[in-house]
Amino acid sequence: MIASIERGDPSPTSPSIVFVHGAMHGAWSWDEHFLGYFADRGRHVIALDLRGHGDSPIDRSVLWASVRDYLDDLAEVADRLPNPPVLVGHSLGGFVVQRRLEEHPAPAAVLVGATPPSGAMRLTLRAIRHDPAGAARAFATLRLLPMFGSPEAAHHWFFSADTPAGQVAGWSDRLCDESFRAVVDTLVRPVRTKRVTTPLLVLGGSADRTAPPQDVAFTAHRYGVEPVVLDGLPHDLMLDGGWQRAAAHIANWLDDTLG
């Protein structure tokens, strides 16, 4: 059974919000600030742990979990709600959200520093240029955590330069191994964007090195919407000191979109 963190109660008239974490993260990344923020605004919110992450079990190594597995995890949480939820996906979780929207429209969805619909090749090339030896080890071992999960690497890829080192170390300790297969899946089976009809907010931060502004603009262009890039925010903008700016923008957009 997929583990989740939940705030509030589902409503038959107002959609819940389901948050999907990114690679190597877990529901904890949304629980730090965002769940309480949106619950305080009257929203029923759920953040799930994809299998092999956080408190969700897996019956084999997480390295071999597929995007289809992650879609099943999201379905397990979303399909038990009284009506289709709003979906918010970060990084690789944003790719999972896009794939679900192909066949399961939502009232609205938010892509936060999301893997583009064409897959993770852009990040792969950036990672190789930044750390060729680390990339070689990752390809040899199929493990991404050593390349991204040390405090130094996490600070580079996920956080602002001025994020306190102690905070980064604490969060990096919570990162876990990620599925190498799922990353490959994003390239083998990209999103069929023409099937996605859900209203979308495509958002990122200007200081994001994992999904930089050009990736946010690329994703937004594929869906015919305007990208939103928040000045100074990094990839993990839900944990950054400026998280409230991101949360407020998402909340206001949802208020306008949902009515």
TIRO-749871 format. One line per field, with one value per residue: x, y, z of N, C-alpha, C in turn; residue number from 0; residue in one letter; chain. Coordinates in Angstrom, 1 decimal, always signed. Example, Ala and Ser with C-alpha at 12.3 -4.5 7.8 and 13.67 -1.06 7.14 Angstrom:
2
n.u [+13.2 +12.8]
n.v [-5.7 -2.2]
n.w [+7.8 +7.1]
ca.u [+12.3 +13.7]
ca.v [-4.5 -1.1]
ca.w [+7.8 +7.1]
c.u [+13.2 +12.9]
c.v [-3.3 +0.0]
c.w [+7.8 +7.9]
num [0 1]
residu [A S]
chaine [A A]
# end
This chain:
259
n.u [+0.8 +0.5 +2.1 +1.1 +0.8 -1.6 -3.8 -6.6 -10.1 -11.6 -13.7 -17.0 -17.5 -15.4 -12.2 -9.6 -6.1 -3.4 -0.1 +2.9 +6.1 +9.5 +12.4 +14.3 +13.3 +10.6 +7.3 +7.7 +9.0 +7.0 +5.6 +6.9 +6.4 +4.3 +1.9 +0.7 +0.3 -1.6 -3.6 -4.4 -5.7 -8.1 -8.0 -8.2 -5.5 -3.0 +0.1 +2.0 +4.1 +6.0 +6.5 +9.1 +10.1 +10.4 +8.0 +6.8 +6.5 +8.5 +8.7 +11.0 +14.3 +14.4 +15.7 +14.7 +12.1 +9.4 +8.1 +5.5 +4.9 +5.0 +2.9 +0.8 +1.0 +0.3 -2.3 -3.5 -3.8 -5.1 -7.5 -9.1 -10.4 -13.3 -13.8 -12.1 -8.7 -6.8 -3.6 -0.2 +3.0 +6.4 +9.6 +10.8 +8.4 +6.7 +6.8 +5.5 +2.9 +2.2 +2.1 -0.1 -2.1 -2.6 -4.6 -6.3 -8.0 -7.7 -9.0 -7.2 -3.7 -0.3 +2.9 +6.0 +9.2 +9.4 +10.4 +10.8 +8.3 +9.5 +11.4 +14.2 +16.7 +17.9 +18.7 +20.3 +22.5 +23.5 +24.2 +26.3 +28.2 +28.7 +29.7 +31.6 +32.9 +31.3 +29.0 +29.8 +30.1 +27.5 +26.2 +27.5 +26.8 +24.1 +23.0 +21.8 +21.8 +24.4 +25.5 +23.9 +23.1 +24.8 +25.7 +27.0 +26.5 +23.7 +23.2 +24.1 +22.4 +19.7 +19.2 +19.3 +22.1 +22.5 +21.2 +21.2 +23.9 +23.6 +20.8 +20.7 +22.2 +20.6 +18.3 +19.5 +20.2 +17.8 +17.2 +16.8 +17.6 +17.0 +15.0 +16.7 +15.7 +13.2 +14.0 +15.2 +12.8 +11.5 +12.6 +12.3 +9.5 +8.0 +5.9 +2.6 +1.7 -0.4 -2.6 -3.2 -5.4 -6.0 -6.1 -3.1 -0.4 +2.8 +5.7 +8.7 +12.0 +14.3 +16.9 +17.2 +19.0 +18.5 +16.1 +16.2 +15.3 +15.1 +14.2 +11.8 +10.4 +10.5 +8.8 +6.4 +5.9 +5.3 +2.8 +1.4 +1.1 +2.0 +5.2 +6.1 +8.5 +10.0 +11.8 +15.0 +14.5 +15.2 +15.6 +14.3 +12.0 +9.9 +11.0 +12.8 +13.9 +12.3 +9.8 +7.2 +6.5 +6.3 +4.3 +2.1 +1.7 +0.9 -1.4 -3.0 -3.3 -4.7 -7.1 -8.1 -8.4 -10.0 -12.2]
n.v [-1.2 +2.2 +4.8 +7.8 +11.3 +13.2 +16.0 +17.5 +16.9 +15.0 +16.6 +16.6 +18.5 +20.1 +19.9 +17.7 +18.2 +16.5 +15.8 +15.1 +13.9 +14.6 +13.0 +10.9 +12.1 +12.5 +12.3 +13.9 +16.2 +17.9 +18.2 +19.7 +22.5 +23.1 +21.4 +22.2 +24.9 +24.9 +23.4 +25.1 +27.0 +25.9 +23.6 +20.1 +18.0 +15.8 +14.1 +11.8 +8.9 +7.6 +4.3 +2.5 +4.8 +7.0 +6.0 +4.0 +0.7 -1.6 -4.4 -5.1 -4.0 -0.5 +0.6 -0.5 +0.2 +1.3 +4.0 +3.4 +1.9 +4.0 +5.5 +3.8 +3.9 +6.6 +6.5 +4.8 +6.4 +8.7 +7.7 +6.9 +9.0 +11.2 +12.8 +13.7 +14.8 +17.8 +17.9 +18.1 +18.2 +17.6 +17.9 +14.7 +13.7 +15.5 +14.7 +12.2 +13.1 +14.4 +12.2 +10.8 +12.6 +12.3 +10.4 +10.7 +13.3 +16.2 +18.6 +20.7 +21.2 +21.4 +21.9 +21.7 +22.7 +20.6 +17.5 +17.6 +17.0 +15.6 +14.1 +13.1 +13.9 +16.4 +17.1 +15.0 +15.4 +17.8 +17.0 +15.2 +17.0 +18.5 +16.8 +14.5 +12.1 +11.3 +10.8 +8.7 +6.7 +6.5 +5.5 +3.1 +1.8 +2.1 +3.7 +6.7 +8.2 +8.6 +10.5 +12.8 +13.1 +13.7 +16.2 +18.3 +18.0 +18.0 +20.6 +22.0 +21.0 +21.2 +23.4 +26.9 +29.0 +30.4 +28.9 +27.6 +25.6 +23.6 +23.1 +22.0 +19.7 +18.3 +17.8 +16.4 +14.1 +12.8 +12.0 +9.4 +6.4 +6.3 +5.2 +4.1 +3.0 +4.3 +6.9 +6.3 +5.5 +7.9 +8.8 +6.8 +6.6 +9.3 +12.0 +12.3 +15.0 +16.2 +14.9 +15.9 +17.8 +19.2 +22.2 +23.9 +24.9 +25.9 +26.0 +27.3 +27.9 +30.7 +30.1 +27.4 +24.6 +22.0 +21.8 +24.2 +27.6 +27.5 +24.9 +25.0 +26.8 +25.4 +23.2 +24.6 +25.7 +23.5 +22.9 +25.1 +27.2 +30.0 +30.2 +30.3 +31.8 +32.1 +34.5 +33.8 +31.4 +27.9 +24.5 +22.8 +24.4 +24.2 +23.8 +25.8 +29.0 +30.9 +29.8 +30.5 +32.4 +30.8 +29.0 +30.7 +31.8 +29.4 +28.8 +31.1 +30.9 +28.5 +29.2 +31.1 +29.4 +27.2 +28.5]
n.w [+0.0 -0.8 +0.9 +2.5 +3.3 +4.8 +4.9 +6.3 +5.1 +2.5 +0.0 -1.4 -3.2 -3.7 -5.3 -4.2 -3.5 -4.9 -4.2 -5.9 -5.4 -6.4 -8.0 -5.9 -3.6 -1.3 +0.2 +2.4 +1.5 +0.6 +2.9 +4.6 +4.2 +2.3 +2.5 +4.9 +4.4 +2.2 +3.3 +5.3 +3.8 +3.3 +1.7 +0.9 +1.2 -0.1 +0.1 -1.6 -1.1 -3.5 -4.6 -2.9 -1.9 +0.9 +3.2 +1.6 +0.6 -1.5 -3.7 -4.8 -5.9 -5.9 -8.0 -10.3 -10.6 -12.6 -14.8 -15.3 -12.9 -11.1 -12.0 -11.4 -8.6 -8.1 -9.1 -7.3 -5.0 -6.1 -7.3 -5.2 -4.2 -3.9 -6.2 -9.2 -8.5 -8.2 -9.5 -8.5 -9.5 -9.0 -10.5 -11.5 -10.6 -11.8 -14.4 -14.2 -13.5 -15.9 -17.6 -16.5 -17.0 -19.7 -20.1 -18.0 -17.3 -15.2 -12.8 -12.7 -13.0 -11.8 -12.8 -11.4 -11.7 -13.6 -15.1 -18.5 -21.1 -23.1 -21.8 -19.8 -21.0 -21.2 -18.6 -18.1 -19.8 -18.8 -16.3 -16.9 -18.0 -15.7 -13.8 -14.9 -14.0 -11.9 -13.3 -15.0 -13.0 -12.1 -14.4 -14.6 -12.2 -12.0 -10.1 -8.8 -6.6 -5.3 -7.0 -6.8 -4.2 -2.0 +0.5 -0.7 -3.5 -3.5 -2.6 -4.9 -7.0 -6.0 -4.3 -3.2 -3.4 -1.1 +0.8 +4.1 +5.1 +7.0 +6.9 +4.3 +4.6 +6.4 +4.8 +2.6 +3.8 +3.9 +1.3 -1.1 -2.9 -6.4 -9.2 -11.9 -14.1 -14.4 -15.1 -17.6 -18.9 -19.3 -21.6 -23.4 -23.6 -24.2 -23.1 -24.5 -25.6 -26.9 -26.1 -23.6 -21.9 -19.7 -17.7 -17.2 -15.0 -15.5 -13.9 -12.4 -11.0 -11.2 -10.3 -10.6 -11.2 -12.0 -13.4 -15.3 -16.3 -19.1 -19.6 -18.3 -19.9 -22.3 -21.7 -21.1 -23.6 -25.1 -24.3 -24.9 -23.1 -20.9 -19.5 -16.0 -14.1 -11.2 -9.5 -8.3 -7.0 -6.3 -7.5 -5.5 -4.6 -2.9 -0.4 -0.1 +1.3 +0.2 -0.2 +0.2 -1.7 -4.0 -3.2 -2.8 -5.4 -6.8 -5.3 -5.8 -8.5 -8.7 -7.4 -9.2 -11.5 -10.7 -9.8]
ca.u [+0.0 +1.3 +2.0 +0.8 +0.6 -2.9 -4.3 -8.0 -11.0 -12.1 -15.0 -17.7 -17.7 -14.1 -11.2 -8.4 -4.8 -2.4 +1.3 +3.8 +7.5 +10.5 +13.4 +15.1 +12.6 +9.4 +6.2 +8.3 +9.4 +5.8 +5.0 +7.7 +5.7 +3.2 +0.7 +0.1 -0.1 -2.8 -4.7 -4.9 -6.6 -9.3 -7.9 -7.8 -4.2 -2.3 +1.4 +2.2 +5.5 +6.1 +7.1 +10.6 +10.5 +9.7 +7.4 +6.1 +7.4 +8.7 +9.1 +12.3 +15.1 +13.8 +16.3 +13.9 +10.7 +9.1 +7.1 +4.2 +4.7 +4.7 +1.5 -0.1 +1.0 -0.6 -3.7 -4.0 -4.2 -6.1 -8.7 -10.0 -11.0 -14.7 -13.8 -10.7 -8.0 -5.8 -2.3 +1.0 +4.2 +7.8 +10.7 +10.3 +6.9 +5.9 +6.6 +4.5 +1.7 +1.9 +1.7 -1.4 -3.1 -2.9 -5.8 -7.1 -8.0 -7.9 -9.6 -6.1 -2.4 +0.8 +4.2 +7.0 +10.5 +9.1 +11.0 +10.0 +7.5 +10.4 +12.2 +15.3 +17.9 +18.5 +19.3 +21.4 +23.7 +24.0 +24.9 +27.6 +29.1 +29.1 +30.5 +31.8 +33.3 +30.1 +28.0 +30.3 +29.8 +26.0 +25.8 +28.1 +26.1 +22.7 +22.6 +21.8 +21.9 +25.8 +25.8 +23.0 +22.6 +25.7 +25.3 +27.5 +25.7 +22.3 +23.2 +24.3 +21.3 +18.4 +19.0 +19.9 +23.5 +22.4 +20.5 +22.2 +24.5 +23.0 +19.5 +20.9 +22.7 +19.5 +17.5 +20.2 +20.1 +16.5 +17.1 +16.9 +17.9 +16.0 +14.9 +17.4 +14.8 +12.2 +14.6 +15.2 +11.5 +11.1 +13.2 +11.7 +8.1 +7.7 +4.5 +1.9 +1.2 -1.7 -3.7 -3.4 -6.4 -6.1 -5.5 -1.7 +0.5 +4.2 +6.4 +10.0 +12.8 +15.4 +18.1 +17.1 +20.0 +18.0 +15.1 +16.4 +14.2 +14.9 +13.4 +10.4 +9.9 +10.3 +7.6 +5.2 +5.6 +4.7 +1.4 +0.7 +0.9 +3.1 +5.9 +6.2 +9.8 +10.1 +13.2 +15.9 +14.2 +16.0 +14.8 +13.5 +11.4 +9.0 +11.8 +13.6 +13.4 +11.3 +8.8 +5.8 +6.2 +5.8 +3.0 +1.1 +1.4 +0.1 -2.7 -3.8 -3.7 -5.8 -8.3 -8.6 -8.7 -11.1 -13.4]
ca.v [+0.0 +3.4 +5.6 +9.2 +12.3 +13.8 +17.1 +17.8 +15.8 +15.2 +17.3 +16.2 +19.6 +20.8 +18.8 +17.6 +18.4 +15.4 +16.3 +14.0 +14.3 +14.3 +11.9 +10.8 +12.8 +11.8 +13.1 +14.8 +17.4 +18.7 +18.3 +20.8 +23.8 +23.2 +20.8 +23.0 +26.1 +24.7 +23.0 +26.3 +27.7 +25.1 +22.5 +18.8 +17.8 +14.5 +13.9 +10.4 +8.4 +6.6 +3.0 +2.6 +6.1 +7.3 +4.8 +3.1 -0.5 -2.1 -5.8 -5.4 -2.8 +0.7 +0.9 -1.1 +0.7 +2.0 +5.1 +2.7 +1.6 +5.3 +5.9 +2.9 +4.5 +7.8 +6.1 +4.2 +7.5 +9.6 +7.1 +6.6 +10.3 +11.3 +13.4 +13.9 +15.8 +18.6 +17.3 +19.0 +17.3 +18.2 +17.2 +13.5 +13.6 +16.2 +13.8 +11.2 +13.8 +14.6 +10.9 +10.5 +13.5 +11.8 +9.6 +11.0 +14.8 +16.8 +20.0 +21.6 +20.6 +22.3 +21.3 +22.4 +22.2 +19.3 +16.8 +18.0 +15.9 +14.8 +13.2 +13.7 +14.0 +17.7 +17.0 +14.0 +16.1 +18.8 +16.2 +14.7 +18.1 +19.0 +15.7 +13.4 +10.9 +10.8 +10.3 +7.4 +5.8 +6.3 +4.6 +1.8 +1.1 +2.4 +4.4 +8.2 +8.9 +9.1 +11.7 +13.9 +13.0 +14.2 +17.6 +19.3 +17.8 +18.4 +22.0 +22.4 +20.7 +21.4 +24.5 +28.1 +29.2 +31.0 +28.0 +27.2 +24.2 +22.7 +22.7 +21.2 +18.4 +17.6 +17.3 +15.5 +12.8 +12.1 +11.6 +8.0 +6.0 +6.5 +4.3 +4.4 +2.6 +5.3 +7.9 +5.9 +5.4 +9.2 +9.0 +5.8 +6.8 +10.6 +12.4 +12.6 +16.3 +16.6 +14.2 +16.6 +18.9 +19.8 +23.5 +23.7 +26.0 +25.4 +26.9 +26.9 +29.0 +31.2 +29.6 +26.0 +24.0 +20.7 +22.1 +25.6 +28.3 +27.1 +23.7 +25.4 +27.5 +24.4 +22.5 +25.4 +25.9 +22.2 +22.9 +26.3 +28.1 +30.9 +29.7 +31.2 +31.6 +32.9 +34.9 +33.4 +30.1 +26.8 +23.3 +22.4 +25.6 +23.9 +23.8 +27.0 +30.1 +31.7 +28.8 +31.1 +33.0 +29.7 +28.5 +31.8 +31.8 +28.3 +28.9 +32.1 +30.3 +27.5 +29.9 +31.6 +28.3 +26.4 +29.3]
ca.w [+0.0 -0.9 +2.1 +2.1 +4.3 +4.4 +5.8 +6.0 +4.7 +1.1 -0.1 -2.6 -4.1 -4.0 -5.5 -3.3 -4.2 -4.7 -4.5 -6.3 -5.2 -7.5 -7.9 -4.6 -2.6 -0.7 +0.7 +3.4 +0.9 +0.5 +4.2 +5.3 +4.2 +1.4 +2.9 +5.9 +3.7 +1.4 +4.2 +6.0 +2.9 +3.1 +0.7 +1.3 +0.5 +0.1 -0.6 -1.5 -1.3 -4.6 -4.1 -2.7 -1.3 +2.2 +3.9 +0.7 +0.3 -2.8 -3.6 -5.5 -5.8 -6.5 -9.3 -11.4 -10.7 -13.9 -14.8 -15.1 -11.5 -10.4 -12.4 -10.6 -7.2 -8.2 -9.3 -6.0 -4.2 -6.7 -7.6 -4.1 -3.8 -4.4 -7.5 -9.7 -7.8 -8.7 -9.4 -8.4 -9.6 -8.9 -11.2 -12.1 -10.3 -12.8 -15.6 -13.9 -13.6 -17.3 -18.2 -16.0 -17.6 -21.1 -20.1 -16.8 -17.1 -13.9 -12.8 -12.9 -12.7 -11.7 -13.0 -10.7 -12.1 -14.0 -16.2 -19.7 -21.7 -24.0 -21.0 -18.9 -21.7 -21.0 -17.3 -18.2 -20.5 -17.8 -15.2 -17.4 -18.1 -14.4 -13.0 -15.8 -13.2 -11.2 -14.3 -15.4 -11.9 -12.1 -15.5 -14.3 -11.0 -12.1 -8.9 -9.0 -5.3 -5.0 -7.8 -6.5 -2.8 -1.0 +0.8 -1.7 -4.7 -3.3 -2.6 -6.3 -7.9 -5.5 -3.3 -3.5 -2.9 +0.3 +1.8 +5.1 +4.8 +7.9 +6.3 +3.1 +5.1 +6.9 +3.7 +1.8 +4.6 +3.7 +0.0 -1.2 -4.3 -7.4 -10.3 -13.1 -15.2 -14.6 -15.9 -19.0 -19.4 -19.8 -22.9 -24.3 -23.8 -23.8 -23.0 -25.7 -25.1 -27.5 -25.3 -22.3 -22.0 -18.3 -17.5 -16.6 -14.6 -15.6 -13.0 -12.0 -10.4 -12.0 -9.8 -10.7 -12.1 -12.5 -14.5 -15.5 -17.0 -20.5 -19.6 -18.0 -21.1 -23.3 -21.3 -21.3 -25.1 -25.6 -23.9 -25.3 -21.9 -20.6 -18.3 -14.8 -13.5 -9.9 -9.4 -7.2 -6.4 -6.8 -7.9 -4.4 -4.2 -1.8 +0.8 +0.0 +2.2 -0.5 -0.6 +0.3 -3.0 -4.9 -2.7 -3.1 -6.8 -7.1 -4.7 -6.5 -9.9 -8.5 -7.1 -10.5 -12.4 -10.3 -9.5]
c.u [+0.9 +1.0 +1.8 +0.7 -0.6 -3.3 -5.7 -8.8 -11.4 -13.5 -15.7 -17.8 -16.4 -13.0 -10.1 -7.2 -3.9 -1.0 +2.2 +5.3 +8.3 +11.5 +14.1 +14.4 +11.5 +8.3 +6.6 +8.6 +8.2 +5.3 +5.7 +7.0 +4.3 +1.9 +0.0 -0.5 -1.5 -3.9 -5.3 -5.8 -7.8 -9.2 -7.6 -6.6 -3.7 -1.0 +1.7 +3.7 +5.4 +6.8 +8.6 +11.1 +9.8 +9.2 +6.7 +7.0 +7.5 +9.2 +10.4 +13.1 +14.4 +14.4 +15.6 +12.5 +10.5 +8.2 +5.7 +3.9 +4.3 +3.3 +0.5 -0.1 +0.1 -2.0 -4.3 -4.5 -5.3 -7.5 -9.6 -10.7 -12.4 -14.8 -12.3 -10.0 -7.2 -4.5 -1.2 +2.2 +5.5 +8.8 +10.2 +8.8 +6.1 +5.8 +5.5 +3.1 +1.3 +1.5 +0.3 -2.4 -3.4 -4.3 -6.8 -7.1 -8.3 -8.5 -8.5 -4.9 -1.3 +2.1 +5.3 +8.4 +10.4 +10.1 +10.2 +9.3 +8.4 +11.3 +13.4 +16.6 +18.7 +19.3 +20.5 +22.7 +24.3 +24.8 +26.3 +28.6 +29.6 +30.0 +30.7 +32.1 +32.1 +29.1 +28.5 +29.9 +28.3 +25.6 +26.4 +27.3 +24.6 +22.1 +22.8 +22.1 +23.4 +26.1 +25.0 +22.8 +23.6 +25.3 +25.8 +26.8 +24.3 +22.2 +23.3 +23.0 +19.9 +18.2 +19.7 +21.3 +23.5 +21.6 +21.5 +22.6 +23.9 +21.6 +19.7 +21.4 +21.5 +18.6 +18.2 +20.2 +18.8 +16.3 +17.4 +17.3 +16.7 +16.1 +15.6 +16.5 +13.8 +12.8 +14.7 +13.8 +11.0 +11.5 +12.5 +10.3 +7.8 +6.2 +3.9 +1.1 -0.1 -2.9 -4.0 -4.2 -6.6 -5.5 -4.2 -1.1 +1.9 +5.1 +7.8 +10.7 +13.9 +16.8 +18.1 +18.1 +19.6 +17.0 +15.2 +15.3 +14.0 +14.1 +12.0 +9.7 +9.6 +9.0 +6.4 +4.9 +4.9 +3.2 +0.7 +0.4 +2.1 +3.9 +6.0 +7.5 +9.9 +11.6 +13.9 +15.6 +14.9 +15.0 +13.8 +12.8 +10.4 +9.7 +12.6 +13.1 +12.4 +10.1 +7.4 +5.5 +5.6 +4.4 +1.9 +0.7 +0.6 -1.3 -3.6 -4.2 -4.8 -7.1 -8.9 -9.1 -9.9 -12.4 -13.9]
c.v [+1.2 +4.3 +7.1 +10.0 +13.1 +14.9 +17.4 +16.6 +16.1 +15.9 +16.8 +17.3 +20.3 +19.8 +18.9 +18.0 +17.2 +15.9 +15.1 +14.5 +14.0 +13.2 +12.0 +11.4 +11.9 +12.8 +14.2 +16.2 +18.4 +19.0 +19.4 +22.1 +23.7 +22.6 +21.7 +24.3 +26.0 +24.2 +24.2 +27.2 +26.9 +24.0 +21.2 +18.4 +16.4 +14.6 +12.4 +10.1 +7.4 +5.4 +3.1 +3.9 +6.3 +6.0 +3.9 +1.9 -0.7 -3.5 -6.1 -4.1 -1.6 +1.1 +0.5 -0.7 +1.5 +3.2 +4.5 +2.4 +2.9 +5.8 +5.0 +3.5 +5.7 +7.5 +5.5 +5.3 +8.4 +9.0 +6.8 +7.9 +10.4 +12.0 +13.5 +15.0 +16.7 +17.9 +18.3 +18.0 +18.0 +17.3 +15.9 +13.2 +14.4 +15.5 +12.8 +11.9 +14.0 +13.3 +10.6 +11.3 +13.1 +11.1 +9.9 +12.6 +15.1 +18.2 +21.0 +20.8 +21.6 +21.4 +22.2 +21.9 +20.9 +18.8 +17.1 +16.8 +15.1 +13.9 +13.9 +13.9 +15.3 +17.7 +16.1 +14.6 +17.1 +18.1 +15.7 +15.8 +18.5 +18.0 +14.5 +12.1 +10.4 +10.3 +8.9 +6.4 +5.5 +5.4 +3.2 +1.0 +1.3 +3.1 +5.9 +8.9 +9.4 +10.4 +12.9 +14.1 +13.5 +15.7 +18.6 +19.2 +18.3 +19.9 +22.6 +22.2 +21.1 +22.7 +25.7 +28.2 +29.6 +30.1 +27.5 +25.8 +23.2 +22.2 +21.7 +19.8 +17.6 +17.0 +16.3 +14.1 +12.1 +11.7 +10.1 +7.6 +6.1 +5.5 +4.8 +4.0 +3.7 +6.5 +7.6 +5.8 +6.8 +9.5 +8.0 +6.1 +8.3 +10.9 +12.7 +13.9 +16.6 +15.9 +14.9 +17.8 +19.7 +21.2 +23.3 +25.0 +25.3 +26.4 +26.4 +28.1 +29.4 +30.6 +28.0 +25.5 +22.6 +20.9 +23.7 +26.3 +27.9 +25.8 +24.0 +26.0 +26.4 +23.6 +23.3 +25.6 +24.6 +22.2 +24.1 +27.2 +29.0 +30.3 +30.8 +30.8 +32.6 +33.2 +34.4 +32.1 +29.0 +25.7 +22.9 +23.7 +25.4 +23.9 +25.0 +28.1 +30.9 +30.9 +29.5 +31.8 +32.0 +29.2 +29.5 +31.8 +30.6 +28.4 +29.9 +31.6 +29.3 +28.2 +30.5 +30.5 +27.5 +27.2 +29.3]
c.w [+0.0 +0.3 +1.6 +3.4 +3.9 +5.5 +5.4 +5.5 +3.3 +1.1 -1.4 -3.6 -4.5 -4.2 -4.5 -4.2 -3.9 -5.1 -4.8 -6.3 -6.4 -7.1 -6.6 -3.4 -2.0 -0.3 +1.7 +2.8 +0.7 +1.9 +5.0 +5.4 +3.4 +1.9 +3.9 +5.3 +3.0 +2.3 +5.0 +5.1 +2.5 +2.2 +1.4 +0.5 +0.9 -0.6 -0.4 -1.6 -2.4 -4.0 -4.0 -2.2 +0.0 +2.9 +3.0 +0.4 -1.2 -2.7 -4.3 -5.3 -6.5 -7.8 -10.5 -11.5 -12.0 -13.7 -14.6 -13.7 -10.8 -10.8 -11.6 -9.1 -7.2 -8.3 -8.0 -5.1 -4.8 -6.9 -6.5 -3.6 -4.5 -5.8 -7.9 -9.0 -8.7 -8.5 -9.4 -8.5 -9.7 -9.6 -11.9 -11.8 -11.3 -14.1 -15.4 -14.0 -15.1 -18.0 -17.8 -16.8 -19.1 -21.1 -18.9 -16.6 -15.6 -13.9 -13.1 -12.5 -12.7 -11.9 -12.4 -11.0 -12.7 -15.1 -17.5 -20.3 -22.6 -23.2 -20.4 -19.6 -21.4 -19.6 -17.4 -18.8 -19.5 -16.7 -15.7 -17.5 -16.7 -13.7 -13.9 -15.0 -12.5 -12.1 -14.8 -14.3 -11.9 -13.2 -15.2 -13.2 -11.1 -10.9 -9.1 -7.7 -5.0 -5.8 -7.4 -5.0 -1.7 -0.7 -0.2 -3.0 -4.6 -3.2 -4.0 -7.1 -7.4 -4.7 -3.8 -2.9 -1.5 +1.3 +2.8 +4.9 +5.8 +7.5 +5.2 +3.6 +5.6 +5.8 +2.9 +2.5 +4.3 +2.2 -0.1 -2.7 -5.2 -8.5 -11.5 -14.3 -15.5 -15.4 -17.4 -19.7 -19.9 -21.2 -23.9 -24.6 -23.3 -23.7 -24.3 -25.4 -25.7 -26.9 -24.0 -22.5 -20.7 -18.3 -16.7 -16.2 -14.7 -15.0 -12.6 -11.3 -11.2 -11.6 -9.9 -11.7 -12.6 -13.6 -14.7 -16.3 -18.4 -20.6 -19.3 -19.2 -22.2 -23.0 -21.5 -22.8 -25.6 -25.3 -24.2 -24.1 -21.7 -19.4 -17.2 -14.2 -12.4 -9.6 -8.1 -6.6 -7.1 -7.2 -6.7 -3.8 -3.1 -0.4 +1.0 +0.9 +1.5 -0.9 -0.6 -1.0 -4.0 -4.5 -3.0 -4.5 -7.3 -6.5 -5.4 -7.9 -9.7 -8.2 -8.4 -11.5 -12.0 -10.0 -8.1]
num [0 1 2 3 4 5 6 7 8 9 10 11 12 13 14 15 16 17 18 19 20 21 22 23 24 25 26 27 28 29 30 31 32 33 34 35 36 37 38 39 40 41 42 43 44 45 46 47 48 49 50 51 52 53 54 55 56 57 58 59 60 61 62 63 64 65 66 67 68 69 70 71 72 73 74 75 76 77 78 79 80 81 82 83 84 85 86 87 88 89 90 91 92 93 94 95 96 97 98 99 100 101 102 103 104 105 106 107 108 109 110 111 112 113 114 115 116 117 118 119 120 121 122 123 124 125 126 127 128 129 130 131 132 133 134 135 136 137 138 139 140 141 142 143 144 145 146 147 148 149 150 151 152 153 154 155 156 157 158 159 160 161 162 163 164 165 166 167 168 169 170 171 172 173 174 175 176 177 178 179 180 181 182 183 184 185 186 187 188 189 190 191 192 193 194 195 196 197 198 199 200 201 202 203 204 205 206 207 208 209 210 211 212 213 214 215 216 217 218 219 220 221 222 223 224 225 226 227 228 229 230 231 232 233 234 235 236 237 238 239 240 241 242 243 244 245 246 247 248 249 250 251 252 253 254 255 256 257 258]
residu [M I A S I E R G D P S P T S P S I V F V H G A M H G A W S W D E H F L G Y F A D R G R H V I A L D L R G H G D S P I D R S V L W A S V R D Y L D D L A E V A D R L P N P P V L V G H S L G G F V V Q R R L E E H P A P A A V L V G A T P P S G A M R L T L R A I R H D P A G A A R A F A T L R L L P M F G S P E A A H H W F F S A D T P A G Q V A G W S D R L C D E S F R A V V D T L V R P V R T K R V T T P L L V L G G S A D R T A P P Q D V A F T A H R Y G V E P V V L D G L P H D L M L D G G W Q R A A A H I A N W L D D T L G]
chaine [A A A A A A A A A A A A A A A A A A A A A A A A A A A A A A A A A A A A A A A A A A A A A A A A A A A A A A A A A A A A A A A A A A A A A A A A A A A A A A A A A A A A A A A A A A A A A A A A A A A A A A A A A A A A A A A A A A A A A A A A A A A A A A A A A A A A A A A A A A A A A A A A A A A A A A A A A A A A A A A A A A A A A A A A A A A A A A A A A A A A A A A A A A A A A A A A A A A A A A A A A A A A A A A A A A A A A A A A A A A A A A A A A A A A A A A A A A A A A A A A A A A A A A A A A A A A A A A A A A A]
# end
